[in-house]
Structures are given as structure tokens and as C-alpha cells.
């Protein structure tokens, strides 16, 4: 029978600790963030449903005209990649995921952490330690390439993340894990809400929503001659934020500023871009356990064609995809596409770095 107690995932930021302008030490498990000692002092442990982080390598083969088959080979580029899936909790494991996808400011934030998109900061890297029944596997230089949050009616809010980094560095002895969210339950959609266009009231027609952040990390240029794995942190390329919303019915008349089917079929399509004030949002998702809320604001979105079909005796619903846009001429260009305000249940501290 599997030894469940020996299965765990730890994250540790790779950066100098307790300095205002920290130095990113890519691939080196350095100082830990200041954090409540009762919730993992030397690492951040998360309650993960499943993980698929794997050591990968490419193989080169050589064939020449004097032999009928391949006669020589060499191992090529080595790297690690894979994903995590877990239910969203208001703990620092989730906070480090937002830190990984947004980056940070040169400051210490405690309890409430605000993540925005600013062009003069780099993304952090992490050392990931994974327990797998018999041994612990260590992966360094791991960076969050994609983060997805999915909230469905009457279900836990689920998180999926994709990671890339250096080749696996060590296999070692297992440790006894601590989990920073062990004393709390995961968030669920019962206490969540979705608002559109700065409406004071949340929509009562939303069945589900998901939001995906993608950094499109450039791993090719993280390599160099003389090394088989990454020697520098992969740099982000075009940032993408996409998602979808499912409504309980086809909306022909908006109740709480929802997008309507008629707006979808007009010649110009539909774009939500409220711009009266700096913090006006097109879509706002509130996820909470009743005590520690997380608020995600998207400032400018383009809606794609609505999907609505009828099948048998099923109720007709409406689904719509959207893409968040960079608001270059808006009243709040510093936040560009989105802002996330995350609250940690233990008032944990994130020591962020900025290069």
C-alpha cells in the first residue's frame, strides 16, 4: 500500500532574505521568506492533489553514410517540467503561486499581498522538493509558466500550475512534512462572486468561471554552450490572460451588467473597458472562505463569440471566452491587464525581490 505520509510538495524562493532589493539567485536554494514558524519555517508545504514534475532530456543521434544504422548518440539538453493540481486555500503555498506568475515589488508584505503587472521587475524562481514514497526529489530553478484558477458551482475552487526549470539536482532522504494550510479548508464557490463593469451587485447567473495566466517563458535562451541545462532564468515573453464564463441561461437583457447575446453578434463585437477611475474593472472574481478573501480584477477584456446549444431536455446555457488586453491608453496603465489581492490566513509575510 502507498505511504501517503511521504508524499509532499515544498516550494522555497531562490533569493536573498530580508533585504529590500533582493538578489535573485537562480538555481540556488538560498534564504527562506520570513513566515510564521508554526506553518513551515524553512519551506512552504502545500496540500497538493497530484503532481507531474519530471526530469527530461533530449537525445542526439548520429548516422553517417558508412553504416546502415545509427551508431553514436549523446544526451542533449536536460530540464525539468510538469504541473501541480490542488484546491485553492488562503495559505502561503497559494501566495507563492501568485508571486511566481506576477513577480514582486522590493518590499515585505504581510497578511494582504497585492500583485500587479509592472514592467520593471523579474519573475522569481523556486526550489521544489517533492516527496514520492521512498525518496525526496529536488528540482531547482523552477519557474511558474502558467497558472489557472477554475471556480464551478458547488465545487472547490481548483488551481492548476505548470512549471519549468533546471534538470533534477538530487534524490535524498524523505523528511516529515508540514503544510502551511493544514488547519484550514479549501475555498469553494458558495462564498464567491463575479461582477462585471464596476456593478455594485454580483451576477446571479454565473455557473462557472476560469482564468488562465501564461508567461510563455523562453527556455531556449536560458541555455548556453558548456552546460546541459539552464544557466539563467527563462525570461517571460508575451503575457496572456484568458478565460471563460458559463451562464445559467442565454442573456438577452443584462441584469447586473453581464455581456449579452445581442452584443456578441453586433458588427464590432463586445469589449469591456471601463475607464472612469484608475481601479475600474471589466471583470472581478472574488474567492473567499469567509475570512481571507482573494480578489482578481481584469481591467479590459475582449469577449469572443457566445456558445449556446440545445440538447434534449437540458436547460439552455451560454458560455463565452474572453481575453484580457493591455490597457495602454487607459487611466491605469501601470496595472496593465490585471491585479490580484491575496490574503493569507496566518498573516504570512512574503519577502519579494526586484532586479
BALOBA-1460 file (C-alpha; in Angstrom, 3 decimals):
// residues 355
<rec num="1" residu="x" x="0.000" y="0.000" z="0.000"/>
<rec num="2" residu="x" x="1.240" y="3.500" z="-0.814"/>
<rec num="3" residu="x" x="2.796" y="5.540" z="2.009"/>
<rec num="4" residu="x" x="0.694" y="8.690" z="1.752"/>
<rec num="5" residu="x" x="2.533" y="10.470" z="4.565"/>
<rec num="6" residu="x" x="5.666" y="10.543" z="2.393"/>
<rec num="7" residu="x" x="4.002" y="12.400" z="-0.455"/>
<rec num="8" residu="x" x="4.505" y="16.167" z="-0.393"/>
<rec num="9" residu="x" x="5.456" y="19.274" z="-2.386"/>
<rec num="10" residu="x" x="7.571" y="22.103" z="-0.932"/>
<rec num="11" residu="x" x="8.367" y="25.481" z="-2.527"/>
<rec num="12" residu="x" x="11.272" y="27.712" z="-1.468"/>
<rec num="13" residu="x" x="12.019" y="31.043" z="-3.214"/>
<rec num="14" residu="x" x="15.558" y="31.314" z="-4.588"/>
<rec num="15" residu="x" x="16.524" y="34.721" z="-3.276"/>
<rec num="16" residu="x" x="18.394" y="36.539" z="-0.547"/>
<rec num="17" residu="x" x="16.261" y="37.027" z="2.556"/>
<rec num="18" residu="x" x="15.290" y="40.167" z="4.458"/>
<rec num="19" residu="x" x="16.733" y="42.757" z="2.129"/>
<rec num="20" residu="x" x="14.753" y="45.482" z="0.419"/>
<rec num="21" residu="x" x="16.271" y="44.980" z="-3.025"/>
<rec num="22" residu="x" x="16.885" y="41.280" z="-3.058"/>
<rec num="23" residu="x" x="19.149" y="39.389" z="-5.405"/>
<rec num="24" residu="x" x="17.658" y="36.557" z="-7.383"/>
<rec num="25" residu="x" x="19.952" y="33.533" z="-7.127"/>
<rec num="26" residu="x" x="18.667" y="31.379" z="-9.956"/>
<rec num="27" residu="x" x="19.026" y="27.681" z="-9.316"/>
<rec num="28" residu="x" x="20.329" y="28.085" z="-5.760"/>
<rec num="29" residu="x" x="18.130" y="27.234" z="-2.801"/>
<rec num="30" residu="x" x="19.007" y="30.259" z="-0.685"/>
<rec num="31" residu="x" x="17.349" y="32.134" z="2.167"/>
<rec num="32" residu="x" x="13.727" y="31.494" z="3.044"/>
<rec num="33" residu="x" x="10.991" y="34.110" z="3.213"/>
<rec num="34" residu="x" x="10.024" y="35.219" z="6.711"/>
<rec num="35" residu="x" x="6.992" y="33.133" z="7.637"/>
<rec num="36" residu="x" x="5.064" y="32.081" z="10.726"/>
<rec num="37" residu="x" x="7.158" y="29.274" z="12.232"/>
<rec num="38" residu="x" x="4.056" y="27.255" z="13.051"/>
<rec num="39" residu="x" x="3.428" y="26.919" z="9.313"/>
<rec num="40" residu="x" x="6.738" y="25.661" z="7.935"/>
<rec num="41" residu="x" x="9.729" y="27.816" z="8.800"/>
<rec num="42" residu="x" x="12.181" y="26.544" z="6.189"/>
<rec num="43" residu="x" x="9.870" y="25.803" z="3.280"/>
<rec num="44" residu="x" x="6.280" y="26.273" z="2.127"/>
<rec num="45" residu="x" x="4.410" y="22.975" z="2.017"/>
<rec num="46" residu="x" x="1.163" y="22.677" z="0.070"/>
<rec num="47" residu="x" x="-1.672" y="20.163" z="0.150"/>
<rec num="48" residu="x" x="-1.492" y="19.042" z="-3.476"/>
<rec num="49" residu="x" x="-3.903" y="16.675" z="-5.213"/>
<rec num="50" residu="x" x="-1.364" y="15.493" z="-7.786"/>
<rec num="51" residu="x" x="1.975" y="16.473" z="-9.314"/>
<rec num="52" residu="x" x="3.769" y="15.563" z="-12.523"/>
<rec num="53" residu="x" x="7.177" y="17.265" z="-12.219"/>
<rec num="54" residu="x" x="9.685" y="15.217" z="-14.197"/>
<rec num="55" residu="x" x="13.335" y="15.308" z="-15.222"/>
<rec num="56" residu="x" x="13.518" y="15.416" z="-19.023"/>
<rec num="57" residu="x" x="16.343" y="15.292" z="-21.550"/>
<rec num="58" residu="x" x="16.804" y="15.301" z="-25.276"/>
<rec num="59" residu="x" x="18.920" y="12.718" z="-27.054"/>
<rec num="60" residu="x" x="21.120" y="13.359" z="-30.079"/>
<rec num="61" residu="x" x="21.760" y="10.588" z="-32.595"/>
<rec num="62" residu="x" x="24.392" y="10.463" z="-35.329"/>
<rec num="63" residu="x" x="24.194" y="8.483" z="-38.534"/>
<rec num="64" residu="x" x="26.698" y="8.545" z="-41.355"/>
<rec num="65" residu="x" x="26.755" y="7.156" z="-44.870"/>
<rec num="66" residu="x" x="29.113" y="4.284" z="-43.991"/>
<rec num="67" residu="x" x="26.703" y="2.491" z="-41.632"/>
<rec num="68" residu="x" x="23.182" y="1.229" z="-42.245"/>
<rec num="69" residu="x" x="22.046" y="2.334" z="-38.779"/>
<rec num="70" residu="x" x="22.659" y="4.911" z="-36.071"/>
<rec num="71" residu="x" x="25.967" y="4.179" z="-34.343"/>
<rec num="72" residu="x" x="26.528" y="7.094" z="-31.955"/>
<rec num="73" residu="x" x="24.457" y="9.121" z="-29.520"/>
<rec num="74" residu="x" x="24.782" y="11.759" z="-26.828"/>
<rec num="75" residu="x" x="22.452" y="13.126" z="-24.180"/>
<rec num="76" residu="x" x="21.412" y="16.673" z="-25.015"/>
<rec num="77" residu="x" x="19.632" y="19.437" z="-23.133"/>
<rec num="78" residu="x" x="18.341" y="18.493" z="-19.677"/>
<rec num="79" residu="x" x="15.488" y="20.252" z="-17.912"/>
<rec num="80" residu="x" x="12.503" y="19.690" z="-15.627"/>
<rec num="81" residu="x" x="8.862" y="20.391" z="-16.305"/>
<rec num="82" residu="x" x="5.418" y="19.384" z="-15.123"/>
<rec num="83" residu="x" x="2.390" y="20.558" z="-13.240"/>
<rec num="84" residu="x" x="0.588" y="20.743" z="-9.895"/>
<rec num="85" residu="x" x="-3.138" y="20.476" z="-9.201"/>
<rec num="86" residu="x" x="-4.718" y="21.407" z="-5.890"/>
<rec num="87" residu="x" x="-7.711" y="23.040" z="-4.238"/>
<rec num="88" residu="x" x="-7.191" y="26.740" z="-3.551"/>
<rec num="89" residu="x" x="-6.537" y="27.616" z="0.083"/>
<rec num="90" residu="x" x="-5.750" y="31.032" z="1.617"/>
<rec num="91" residu="x" x="-2.242" y="29.889" z="2.557"/>
<rec num="92" residu="x" x="1.245" y="30.902" z="1.521"/>
<rec num="93" residu="x" x="1.552" y="27.991" z="-0.920"/>
<rec num="94" residu="x" x="-1.141" y="29.727" z="-2.986"/>
<rec num="95" residu="x" x="0.526" y="33.088" z="-2.303"/>
<rec num="96" residu="x" x="3.786" y="31.838" z="-3.812"/>
<rec num="97" residu="x" x="1.887" y="30.809" z="-6.951"/>
<rec num="98" residu="x" x="0.650" y="34.382" z="-7.399"/>
<rec num="99" residu="x" x="4.181" y="35.610" z="-6.639"/>
<rec num="100" residu="x" x="5.511" y="33.217" z="-9.275"/>
<rec num="101" residu="x" x="3.127" y="34.314" z="-12.030"/>
<rec num="102" residu="x" x="3.273" y="38.076" z="-11.270"/>
<rec num="103" residu="x" x="6.659" y="38.741" z="-9.678"/>
<rec num="104" residu="x" x="7.020" y="41.142" z="-6.777"/>
<rec num="105" residu="x" x="7.922" y="44.578" z="-5.539"/>
<rec num="106" residu="x" x="11.043" y="45.316" z="-3.452"/>
<rec num="107" residu="x" x="9.135" y="45.181" z="-0.192"/>
<rec num="108" residu="x" x="7.792" y="42.976" z="2.552"/>
<rec num="109" residu="x" x="4.034" y="42.458" z="2.555"/>
<rec num="110" residu="x" x="2.272" y="40.796" z="5.465"/>
<rec num="111" residu="x" x="-1.195" y="39.292" z="5.500"/>
<rec num="112" residu="x" x="-2.601" y="41.150" z="2.483"/>
<rec num="113" residu="x" x="-0.465" y="40.884" z="-0.656"/>
<rec num="114" residu="x" x="-1.180" y="42.919" z="-3.808"/>
<rec num="115" residu="x" x="0.196" y="41.623" z="-7.107"/>
<rec num="116" residu="x" x="0.220" y="43.849" z="-10.172"/>
<rec num="117" residu="x" x="1.889" y="43.814" z="-13.558"/>
<rec num="118" residu="x" x="4.831" y="46.195" z="-13.639"/>
<rec num="119" residu="x" x="7.402" y="46.112" z="-16.412"/>
<rec num="120" residu="x" x="10.496" y="46.755" z="-14.270"/>
<rec num="121" residu="x" x="10.550" y="43.528" z="-12.283"/>
<rec num="122" residu="x" x="11.566" y="39.945" z="-12.959"/>
<rec num="123" residu="x" x="9.837" y="36.722" z="-12.056"/>
<rec num="124" residu="x" x="11.114" y="34.669" z="-9.097"/>
<rec num="125" residu="x" x="12.432" y="31.137" z="-9.281"/>
<rec num="126" residu="x" x="11.900" y="28.390" z="-6.718"/>
<rec num="127" residu="x" x="13.466" y="25.216" z="-5.435"/>
<rec num="128" residu="x" x="10.854" y="22.464" z="-5.459"/>
<rec num="129" residu="x" x="11.214" y="19.461" z="-3.165"/>
<rec num="130" residu="x" x="8.848" y="16.583" z="-3.854"/>
<rec num="131" residu="x" x="8.361" y="13.526" z="-1.645"/>
<rec num="132" residu="x" x="7.464" y="10.342" z="-3.510"/>
<rec num="133" residu="x" x="7.009" y="7.479" z="-1.035"/>
<rec num="134" residu="x" x="10.662" y="6.365" z="-0.845"/>
<rec num="135" residu="x" x="12.794" y="9.381" z="-1.762"/>
<rec num="136" residu="x" x="12.696" y="13.156" z="-1.986"/>
<rec num="137" residu="x" x="13.381" y="14.684" z="-5.404"/>
<rec num="138" residu="x" x="14.843" y="18.193" z="-5.691"/>
<rec num="139" residu="x" x="14.292" y="20.481" z="-8.669"/>
<rec num="140" residu="x" x="15.957" y="23.907" z="-8.765"/>
<rec num="141" residu="x" x="15.370" y="26.975" z="-10.903"/>
<rec num="142" residu="x" x="11.673" y="26.158" z="-11.221"/>
<rec num="143" residu="x" x="9.523" y="28.983" z="-12.601"/>
<rec num="144" residu="x" x="5.754" y="29.221" z="-12.948"/>
<rec num="145" residu="x" x="4.856" y="29.314" z="-16.631"/>
<rec num="146" residu="x" x="1.077" y="29.002" z="-16.334"/>
<rec num="147" residu="x" x="-1.475" y="29.450" z="-13.549"/>
<rec num="148" residu="x" x="-5.133" y="28.524" z="-13.886"/>
<rec num="149" residu="x" x="-7.969" y="29.074" z="-11.404"/>
<rec num="150" residu="x" x="-11.301" y="27.371" z="-12.007"/>
<rec num="151" residu="x" x="-14.440" y="28.000" z="-9.952"/>
<rec num="152" residu="x" x="-17.526" y="25.890" z="-10.563"/>
<rec num="153" residu="x" x="-20.857" y="25.969" z="-8.773"/>
<rec num="154" residu="x" x="-20.946" y="23.717" z="-5.673"/>
<rec num="155" residu="x" x="-17.320" y="22.635" z="-6.035"/>
<rec num="156" residu="x" x="-13.991" y="23.563" z="-4.503"/>
<rec num="157" residu="x" x="-12.048" y="26.238" z="-6.358"/>
<rec num="158" residu="x" x="-9.299" y="24.360" z="-8.197"/>
<rec num="159" residu="x" x="-5.817" y="25.534" z="-9.174"/>
<rec num="160" residu="x" x="-3.542" y="24.149" z="-11.879"/>
<rec num="161" residu="x" x="0.033" y="25.350" z="-12.464"/>
<rec num="162" residu="x" x="2.760" y="24.466" z="-14.972"/>
<rec num="163" residu="x" x="6.448" y="24.750" z="-14.098"/>
<rec num="164" residu="x" x="9.766" y="24.670" z="-15.979"/>
<rec num="165" residu="x" x="13.300" y="24.655" z="-14.597"/>
<rec num="166" residu="x" x="16.757" y="23.148" z="-14.418"/>
<rec num="167" residu="x" x="17.429" y="19.422" z="-14.528"/>
<rec num="168" residu="x" x="16.736" y="17.411" z="-11.385"/>
<rec num="169" residu="x" x="19.573" y="18.030" z="-8.946"/>
<rec num="170" residu="x" x="19.289" y="15.400" z="-6.218"/>
<rec num="171" residu="x" x="17.485" y="12.403" z="-4.769"/>
<rec num="172" residu="x" x="17.628" y="12.397" z="-0.970"/>
<rec num="173" residu="x" x="16.058" y="11.137" z="2.231"/>
<rec num="174" residu="x" x="12.455" y="11.986" z="2.971"/>
<rec num="175" residu="x" x="11.525" y="14.477" z="5.686"/>
<rec num="176" residu="x" x="8.447" y="14.820" z="7.862"/>
<rec num="177" residu="x" x="6.340" y="17.460" z="6.098"/>
<rec num="178" residu="x" x="4.428" y="20.425" z="7.460"/>
<rec num="179" residu="x" x="1.667" y="22.047" z="5.436"/>
<rec num="180" residu="x" x="1.036" y="25.768" z="5.758"/>
<rec num="181" residu="x" x="-2.705" y="25.341" z="5.211"/>
<rec num="182" residu="x" x="-3.227" y="22.239" z="7.333"/>
<rec num="183" residu="x" x="-5.599" y="23.967" z="9.747"/>
<rec num="184" residu="x" x="-7.992" y="25.408" z="7.164"/>
<rec num="185" residu="x" x="-10.298" y="24.143" z="4.447"/>
<rec num="186" residu="x" x="-10.053" y="24.999" z="0.779"/>
<rec num="187" residu="x" x="-12.159" y="27.729" z="-0.775"/>
<rec num="188" residu="x" x="-15.400" y="26.864" z="-2.517"/>
<rec num="189" residu="x" x="-17.700" y="28.719" z="-4.865"/>
<rec num="190" residu="x" x="-20.523" y="29.109" z="-2.320"/>
<rec num="191" residu="x" x="-18.910" y="32.236" z="-0.906"/>
<rec num="192" residu="x" x="-17.590" y="33.587" z="-4.195"/>
<rec num="193" residu="x" x="-18.932" y="36.175" z="-6.598"/>
<rec num="194" residu="x" x="-18.394" y="37.577" z="-10.093"/>
<rec num="195" residu="x" x="-19.038" y="41.210" z="-11.009"/>
<rec num="196" residu="x" x="-18.952" y="42.991" z="-14.364"/>
<rec num="197" residu="x" x="-18.224" y="46.615" z="-15.296"/>
<rec num="198" residu="x" x="-17.971" y="48.037" z="-11.775"/>
<rec num="199" residu="x" x="-21.528" y="46.889" z="-10.990"/>
<rec num="200" residu="x" x="-22.332" y="47.154" z="-7.296"/>
<rec num="201" residu="x" x="-24.093" y="43.773" z="-7.370"/>
<rec num="202" residu="x" x="-22.636" y="40.398" z="-8.242"/>
<rec num="203" residu="x" x="-24.238" y="38.455" z="-11.064"/>
<rec num="204" residu="x" x="-26.588" y="35.655" z="-10.019"/>
<rec num="205" residu="x" x="-26.347" y="33.997" z="-13.445"/>
<rec num="206" residu="x" x="-22.731" y="32.766" z="-13.392"/>
<rec num="207" residu="x" x="-22.345" y="28.977" z="-13.166"/>
<rec num="208" residu="x" x="-18.574" y="28.810" z="-13.574"/>
<rec num="209" residu="x" x="-15.537" y="30.887" z="-14.405"/>
<rec num="210" residu="x" x="-11.905" y="30.119" z="-15.103"/>
<rec num="211" residu="x" x="-8.914" y="32.441" z="-15.553"/>
<rec num="212" residu="x" x="-5.537" y="31.423" z="-17.015"/>
<rec num="213" residu="x" x="-2.283" y="33.389" z="-16.774"/>
<rec num="214" residu="x" x="0.532" y="32.385" z="-19.141"/>
<rec num="215" residu="x" x="4.045" y="33.881" z="-19.151"/>
<rec num="216" residu="x" x="5.360" y="31.988" z="-22.223"/>
<rec num="217" residu="x" x="8.823" y="31.576" z="-20.694"/>
<rec num="218" residu="x" x="11.675" y="31.498" z="-23.219"/>
<rec num="219" residu="x" x="13.558" y="28.360" z="-22.208"/>
<rec num="220" residu="x" x="15.711" y="28.161" z="-25.358"/>
<rec num="221" residu="x" x="17.607" y="31.310" z="-24.466"/>
<rec num="222" residu="x" x="18.096" y="30.151" z="-20.880"/>
<rec num="223" residu="x" x="20.757" y="27.745" z="-22.184"/>
<rec num="224" residu="x" x="24.387" y="28.363" z="-23.094"/>
<rec num="225" residu="x" x="27.354" y="26.499" z="-24.519"/>
<rec num="226" residu="x" x="29.169" y="24.484" z="-21.888"/>
<rec num="227" residu="x" x="26.107" y="23.444" z="-19.899"/>
<rec num="228" residu="x" x="23.441" y="20.810" z="-20.450"/>
<rec num="229" residu="x" x="20.740" y="22.657" z="-18.501"/>
<rec num="230" residu="x" x="19.524" y="26.212" z="-17.932"/>
<rec num="231" residu="x" x="22.180" y="28.661" z="-16.746"/>
<rec num="232" residu="x" x="19.905" y="31.665" z="-16.352"/>
<rec num="233" residu="x" x="16.258" y="32.246" z="-15.524"/>
<rec num="234" residu="x" x="13.981" y="31.887" z="-18.572"/>
<rec num="235" residu="x" x="12.594" y="35.299" z="-19.478"/>
<rec num="236" residu="x" x="8.861" y="35.890" z="-19.963"/>
<rec num="237" residu="x" x="7.648" y="36.651" z="-23.464"/>
<rec num="238" residu="x" x="4.128" y="37.811" z="-24.354"/>
<rec num="239" residu="x" x="1.916" y="37.634" z="-21.278"/>
<rec num="240" residu="x" x="-1.518" y="36.164" z="-21.874"/>
<rec num="241" residu="x" x="-4.592" y="36.173" z="-19.650"/>
<rec num="242" residu="x" x="-7.596" y="34.275" z="-20.972"/>
<rec num="243" residu="x" x="-10.665" y="32.644" z="-19.519"/>
<rec num="244" residu="x" x="-14.290" y="31.716" z="-19.891"/>
<rec num="245" residu="x" x="-17.606" y="32.234" z="-18.145"/>
<rec num="246" residu="x" x="-20.648" y="29.960" z="-18.241"/>
<rec num="247" residu="x" x="-24.050" y="31.490" z="-17.557"/>
<rec num="248" residu="x" x="-27.143" y="29.639" z="-16.367"/>
<rec num="249" residu="x" x="-29.178" y="30.983" z="-19.291"/>
<rec num="250" residu="x" x="-28.816" y="32.873" z="-22.535"/>
<rec num="251" residu="x" x="-28.659" y="36.531" z="-21.528"/>
<rec num="252" residu="x" x="-30.631" y="38.799" z="-23.805"/>
<rec num="253" residu="x" x="-31.077" y="41.565" z="-21.214"/>
<rec num="254" residu="x" x="-28.350" y="42.233" z="-18.680"/>
<rec num="255" residu="x" x="-29.351" y="42.132" z="-15.019"/>
<rec num="256" residu="x" x="-26.041" y="43.052" z="-13.370"/>
<rec num="257" residu="x" x="-24.051" y="44.365" z="-16.363"/>
<rec num="258" residu="x" x="-23.406" y="40.896" z="-17.821"/>
<rec num="259" residu="x" x="-22.470" y="40.592" z="-21.511"/>
<rec num="260" residu="x" x="-25.493" y="39.833" z="-23.655"/>
<rec num="261" residu="x" x="-26.020" y="37.624" z="-26.680"/>
<rec num="262" residu="x" x="-27.125" y="40.593" z="-28.789"/>
<rec num="263" residu="x" x="-23.893" y="42.434" z="-28.039"/>
<rec num="264" residu="x" x="-21.966" y="39.417" z="-29.269"/>
<rec num="265" residu="x" x="-23.448" y="39.466" z="-32.746"/>
<rec num="266" residu="x" x="-23.015" y="43.172" z="-33.475"/>
<rec num="267" residu="x" x="-20.527" y="44.159" z="-36.161"/>
<rec num="268" residu="x" x="-17.956" y="45.499" z="-33.705"/>
<rec num="269" residu="x" x="-18.321" y="42.707" z="-31.173"/>
<rec num="270" residu="x" x="-18.007" y="43.450" z="-27.480"/>
<rec num="271" residu="x" x="-15.196" y="44.874" z="-25.396"/>
<rec num="272" residu="x" x="-15.449" y="45.736" z="-21.710"/>
<rec num="273" residu="x" x="-13.198" y="48.702" z="-20.938"/>
<rec num="274" residu="x" x="-14.474" y="50.862" z="-18.059"/>
<rec num="275" residu="x" x="-12.159" y="53.815" z="-17.652"/>
<rec num="276" residu="x" x="-13.770" y="56.345" z="-15.340"/>
<rec num="277" residu="x" x="-11.337" y="55.659" z="-12.498"/>
<rec num="278" residu="x" x="-7.930" y="54.041" z="-12.087"/>
<rec num="279" residu="x" x="-9.273" y="50.909" z="-10.428"/>
<rec num="280" residu="x" x="-12.295" y="50.254" z="-12.659"/>
<rec num="281" residu="x" x="-12.561" y="46.595" z="-13.646"/>
<rec num="282" residu="x" x="-14.219" y="44.781" z="-16.520"/>
<rec num="283" residu="x" x="-14.456" y="41.503" z="-14.575"/>
<rec num="284" residu="x" x="-13.919" y="40.940" z="-10.870"/>
<rec num="285" residu="x" x="-13.716" y="37.499" z="-9.291"/>
<rec num="286" residu="x" x="-13.955" y="37.283" z="-5.502"/>
<rec num="287" residu="x" x="-12.902" y="33.967" z="-3.936"/>
<rec num="288" residu="x" x="-13.192" y="33.624" z="-0.172"/>
<rec num="289" residu="x" x="-13.573" y="31.246" z="2.728"/>
<rec num="290" residu="x" x="-15.437" y="33.950" z="4.634"/>
<rec num="291" residu="x" x="-12.298" y="35.205" z="6.396"/>
<rec num="292" residu="x" x="-9.391" y="35.531" z="3.912"/>
<rec num="293" residu="x" x="-10.587" y="36.773" z="0.505"/>
<rec num="294" residu="x" x="-8.773" y="36.817" z="-2.812"/>
<rec num="295" residu="x" x="-9.871" y="39.403" z="-5.374"/>
<rec num="296" residu="x" x="-8.877" y="39.222" z="-9.045"/>
<rec num="297" residu="x" x="-9.555" y="42.251" z="-11.262"/>
<rec num="298" residu="x" x="-9.278" y="42.265" z="-15.061"/>
<rec num="299" residu="x" x="-9.297" y="45.795" z="-16.427"/>
<rec num="300" residu="x" x="-10.006" y="45.386" z="-20.122"/>
<rec num="301" residu="x" x="-11.381" y="42.296" z="-21.873"/>
<rec num="302" residu="x" x="-12.478" y="41.317" z="-25.363"/>
<rec num="303" residu="x" x="-15.345" y="38.824" z="-25.466"/>
<rec num="304" residu="x" x="-15.384" y="36.086" z="-28.083"/>
<rec num="305" residu="x" x="-18.457" y="34.581" z="-29.754"/>
<rec num="306" residu="x" x="-21.053" y="33.150" z="-27.417"/>
<rec num="307" residu="x" x="-21.689" y="29.420" z="-27.445"/>
<rec num="308" residu="x" x="-25.246" y="28.274" z="-26.774"/>
<rec num="309" residu="x" x="-26.744" y="24.963" z="-27.837"/>
<rec num="310" residu="x" x="-29.862" y="22.953" z="-27.069"/>
<rec num="311" residu="x" x="-29.683" y="19.217" z="-26.345"/>
<rec num="312" residu="x" x="-32.595" y="17.000" z="-25.370"/>
<rec num="313" residu="x" x="-34.284" y="18.247" z="-22.215"/>
<rec num="314" residu="x" x="-31.189" y="20.058" z="-20.871"/>
<rec num="315" residu="x" x="-31.548" y="23.690" z="-19.911"/>
<rec num="316" residu="x" x="-30.043" y="26.072" z="-22.445"/>
<rec num="317" residu="x" x="-26.949" y="27.846" z="-21.122"/>
<rec num="318" residu="x" x="-24.439" y="30.313" z="-22.579"/>
<rec num="319" residu="x" x="-20.644" y="30.103" z="-22.487"/>
<rec num="320" residu="x" x="-18.256" y="32.856" z="-23.510"/>
<rec num="321" residu="x" x="-14.475" y="33.029" z="-23.778"/>
<rec num="322" residu="x" x="-12.570" y="36.228" z="-23.130"/>
<rec num="323" residu="x" x="-9.057" y="37.642" z="-23.444"/>
<rec num="324" residu="x" x="-7.652" y="40.310" z="-21.150"/>
<rec num="325" residu="x" x="-5.976" y="43.171" z="-23.028"/>
<rec num="326" residu="x" x="-3.142" y="45.532" z="-22.215"/>
<rec num="327" residu="x" x="-4.712" y="48.907" z="-21.471"/>
<rec num="328" residu="x" x="-2.018" y="51.138" z="-22.971"/>
<rec num="329" residu="x" x="-4.154" y="54.294" z="-23.104"/>
<rec num="330" residu="x" x="-6.283" y="53.725" z="-20.011"/>
<rec num="331" residu="x" x="-6.351" y="55.624" z="-16.743"/>
<rec num="332" residu="x" x="-4.475" y="52.820" z="-15.005"/>
<rec num="333" residu="x" x="-1.749" y="51.611" z="-17.417"/>
<rec num="334" residu="x" x="0.600" y="50.715" z="-14.555"/>
<rec num="335" residu="x" x="-1.553" y="47.696" z="-13.739"/>
<rec num="336" residu="x" x="-1.757" y="46.830" z="-17.438"/>
<rec num="337" residu="x" x="-4.037" y="43.793" z="-17.533"/>
<rec num="338" residu="x" x="-4.905" y="42.628" z="-14.029"/>
<rec num="339" residu="x" x="-4.474" y="42.926" z="-10.278"/>
<rec num="340" residu="x" x="-4.750" y="40.240" z="-7.601"/>
<rec num="341" residu="x" x="-5.151" y="40.949" z="-3.892"/>
<rec num="342" residu="x" x="-4.435" y="37.822" z="-1.839"/>
<rec num="343" residu="x" x="-4.947" y="37.363" z="1.912"/>
<rec num="344" residu="x" x="-3.031" y="34.712" z="3.831"/>
<rec num="345" residu="x" x="-4.910" y="33.095" z="6.715"/>
<rec num="346" residu="x" x="-1.852" y="33.218" z="9.005"/>
<rec num="347" residu="x" x="-0.843" y="36.802" z="8.120"/>
<rec num="348" residu="x" x="2.238" y="35.346" z="6.475"/>
<rec num="349" residu="x" x="4.984" y="37.516" z="5.049"/>
<rec num="350" residu="x" x="6.327" y="37.413" z="1.504"/>
<rec num="351" residu="x" x="9.783" y="38.965" z="1.080"/>
<rec num="352" residu="x" x="9.710" y="39.908" z="-2.590"/>
<rec num="353" residu="x" x="12.648" y="40.601" z="-4.867"/>
<rec num="354" residu="x" x="13.074" y="43.089" z="-7.675"/>
<rec num="355" residu="x" x="16.040" y="43.283" z="-10.023"/>
